[in-house]
């Protein structure tokens, strides 16, 4: 379908992104979501329902196909709800585009202006504002970690360490400036290169911006059931609060476990049984892992939030240093300034939990 736009509208600079207004617009056209690939529930096949509120990036759409906005041709990505492939028809450059209702747009992109640029966090290239929709353009990516781990079944420790270090670096950067991610999962990280060696956090739309006091207590229960922490399950029903940073640390542990094992640490087809497992913190470490990898997993998947390593402490954990050969020294040096190695309360590596989860990719 062809839409005529006013492409001569001026651009205004706001923060680190370019804004352009068009005289008229209509919602970007969107393909129907695939039932087995629109959330992390599809990583391991069918997954139980969620007690949390899983939001969509866009308003409802009822048709599919390409659309145009200014100089961009948009095509919905079937496996990423609310995200479009964007082709600049003037330059041939490929980007990705997220579409928001105007009423939600400013809140959705607020964190981008607050967060200093970082090599493992996606930025905004351009924003085009229509009458009803805001179109946010970002760098093209080469697929997400969710799909990559699913295709690879599981990752060797060296590769997993190199990728996980980039994940932890992005999370530590957000935490340092007062942003907690909440809905943290493998699908949130995408590759910036075709060789699948460099990652970035693809969006900050679902993050929480902490108050100036630095208090990181939050009370909402937004997230994916496979990654939800025990304290969220315990506090969600009664409106209690929990540490956003410590909940993110638990999600980091789930991500790392899934990368190394090819399965979630907690799974059950019955939602009640799944959440019971998570509350008890019962999981089985996969065979063949090095002692330091086991140590890091146990340091993150701790039932007691205060016992978990922080994202900054993860960066100076021995497993990352040994497996990556000193890569990303800048990130490690920054983490060492925030925490000392004596602050890491890591569990013993000579004990095993016995609860088995055999639900494989």
N, C-alpha and C positions, 0 to 999 in steps of 0.2 A: 504494500500500500504506500502511496506517495502522499506526503504532507508538505504543504508550503509553509516555510518559516521566514521570519524576518531575521536575516543573518547579518544585518548591518548594525545591530544594537551594540552599544559600547560595552566594554568590559571594565569592571571595577576591581581593584585589588583589595582583598580582605585577608589578613593573616598571610598564610603561605599558599593560598589557592586563588585562582582566577575565577571571577564570577561574571557571567554574561546573562542578560535578560533577553527573552524572545517574547513577541507579542501574543502568541497563542501556543497552546500545546494540548496534547492528550496523553493519557498514560501510555508508557512504553508497552508494546505488546509482549506477552509472556506465554511461554509454553506451559502446559500442565505439568505439575510436579510428578516425578516418578516415585511410586509408592515405596520402592526399596532403595532409593538413593538420595532422598532429600534431607536426611539427617544422619547422625552417627549411629542411629539404631540399625541402619543397613549394613554397617561394617561387618558384623558377624552374623548376618542373616536377620531373621525376625527378632524383634526385641520387645520387651514389655513396655506398657504405657508409662507415661511420665507424670509425676506429681507436680511438675513445674510448668511454667507458662512459656511456651516456645513461640517467640514473636516472629513475624514476617517483616522483611525490609520494606515491602511495598503494600499498597492497598490492593484490593481485589482486582483481578483482571479476568476477562471472560473470553479472550481470543488469543491467537498465537500467530507469529509471523514477524517479519522485519518491520521496522519503523524508522523514522528520521527525526533528528533533533539538531537544528543548526547544521553544521557541516558533517555530522556524524550519522552513519548508518548503524542501527542497533539490531542485534539478533539475540534473542533470549538463549541462555545456557540452560539446557534441560536439567543438568545435575546440580545447579546452584540457584536456588530460588531467589528471585529479586535481582539477579546479576545478569548483565548483558555483555556480549562481545560488541565492541564499538570500533568501527572503521572510519577514520578520518578520510572522507572522499577527496579532500584537497591535497593531502600529503601522503596518503596510503598508510599512515601509522595505525597500528592496532593498540587499543586500550581495552579496559573493562569499565562498565558503567553500572552504578547502582541508582535505583530510582526510589525517591521518597515522596510522600505527601508533603506539601508545603508546610502543613501544620507541625510536622515532625522533624523537618529538615534541620533546623538550627540546633536542636538538642542532639540529633544524631551525629552531627559533625563537630560539635563543640570540643571534644577531646583532641581533635587534630590540631587545633590552634593552641591548645595548652601544652601539648607534648613536644619537646624538642625533637628534631629529626634524628632518626636512628636507622642504621643500615638494615635492620631486621624488622622494621615496622613500616608498612605501606603508608605513603603520603597521598595527598590529593593533587592531581594535575590541574583540573579545571572543574568549575561548577557552572551549570547552565540552569537558570531559573525560568520556569514557565509560569503560567497562571495558576496551575493546580499541582504541578510536579516539580521537583528539583532533581537534576541529573548530575551525579557526582562521578567524575572520571578519574581512574587510577591506572597505574602501569599494568601492562599485560602480564599475566603469569602463565606458568606451564603446569598447572594441575596442583592439587592439594595433597597434603600428607596422608589424609584419610584414604584416598584412592590409591596412593603409592604403596602404603603398607598393605592394603588389601591385595594389590597385585603381586607384591614381593613375598607375601605370606609372613615373613618376619625379617628383621634386618640384622646383619652381623654387628657385633658390638662396636667395632671401629666406626662403621658408617652411622650407626645409631648415635654414638657419642658426638660425632661431628655435627649431626643435624640437631640433636637435642641441646647441644651447647648454644646453638643459634636461637632455639626456642626459649631457653632459660634466659638468654641475654635480652631478648625482647621483653619478656615478662618482668625481669628485674628492672629494666629501664622504665617501664610503666609504673611499677610499684614505687620507684624512687621519687617520682614526681607526683605521686598521689592518685594514681589511676589503678583500679583493680578491674580485672577482665570478666570475672563471673562465669560467663559461658565459654570456658576455655577447653578446647578439644583439638584433635588432630586436624579436623577440617578447617580450622581457623588459620592454619599456616599453609602458604602456597610457595611453590618454587619460582625463583626469579630467572632461572636459566634452564635450557633444554637438557643439560646433563644431570639435572636434579641434584645439585650440590649445595645450593644456597636457598635459604628460606626467608620469608618475611611474614609477619602477622598481617593478615589481609584486611582487617577492619577493626575499628574501635566503636562501632555503632552500639554495641551492647554493654559497654564498659560502665563502671561507676566512677565518678569523679569525687574524690574524698574532700571533706571540708578542710580549710586552712589549718585547723588544729592538729591534723594528722591522724585523727581517730579513723580507723578503718572498719568500724562496726557497720554491718549492713544487715538487712532483714528480709530482703526479697528472696524468692526461690526460683529464679530464672536459671535454666541450664539444661544440660542433657543428662538423662538418668544414668547412663553408664559412667559419667564423670562426677556425679554429685557426691559431696563429702558427707560423712556421718553427721556432722553438726548441722548441716542444712536440713537433712531429714528430720533431725530432732527439733529444730527451731521453726521449721516451715509451718507446721500446723498451728502453733501457738503464738506466732508473731514475734518470736525471740530473735535476738541479734547474734551475729557471729563475725569473726575476723575475715574480711574479704581477702586479704593477702594469704592467710593460712588456708582458706578454701581453694585459692588458686594453686597453692603448693600441692594439695591433694590431687588436683586435676593434672598437674605436671607428672605426678607419680603414675596416674592412670595412663597418661600418654606414653611415658617411658616404658611401662610394662607392656603396653600393646605393641610398641615398636619392637621390643625384644622377644616377645612371646607369640605375637600373631593372634592374640585373643585378649579380651578384656580380663582384668583381674577379678571382676565380679560379674556374674551372669546367672540368670535364672529366668525361664519363660514365665514364671509367676511373679508379678510385680512385688507382691508382699514378701516373697522369699528373697528376691533380689535386694530389696531395701533392708531386709533383716541381715543379709550377708554384709552389706556395706556398713550398717551400724555396728556390727561385731568386728569389722575389719578383718574378715577371714578370707585368705587367698593363699594360693600355692605358687611359689616361685618356680619358673621353668628350669628344667635341667640344663646344665652346661654353661651357666653364667659364671663369670669371674667373681671372686669374693668382693671386689670393690663395686661391681655392678649390683650385686645383691645388697650391699650396704646402702647404696644410694636409693634403691627402691624401698628398702625398709625405712630409710630416713624420711621419705616423702609420704608413703602410705601408712602413716601412723594415725591411729584412731583419735588420740589426743592432739588437738590442733597445735598446742604450744610445743609439742615435741618434734614437729616437722622442721626440716631445714627451710630457710627462706630461699627465694629465687636467687638472691645474691650469694648465699652460701653454696647453692648448687654449683655455681660457676667456679668455685675453688675446691670442689670435691676431687679427691685423688683419681676417681674413675675417669673424669673428663680430661684431666691432665695427662694421664697415662695413655688413654685411647686416641687422643687427638694430637699428641706430640707437640703440645704447646701452641696450638692454633688459637687465634683470637686472644692474644696476650693482652690487648687493650681492655677487653671486657673483663678478663680475669683480674687485671691490675685494679680496675675500678671496683670490683667486688671486694678485693682484699682491703681496700680503704674503708669499706663499710663494715666489714665483719672480720674478726680474727679467727684463725683456725681453731683456737681453743673454745670458741663459742659453739662449735658444732657438736651437738649431742647426738652421736650416731649410735644405733643399736649394735649389738653383737652380731657377727656374721656366721656364727656357728650353730644357729638354731633355725628350725623350719616350722612354718605353720602347715597343718595337714589337710586343710580344706581343699578339695580338688575342684578345679573348673576346667572342664575338658571341651568347652565350646569353642571350636577352632574357626578360623577364617575359611 
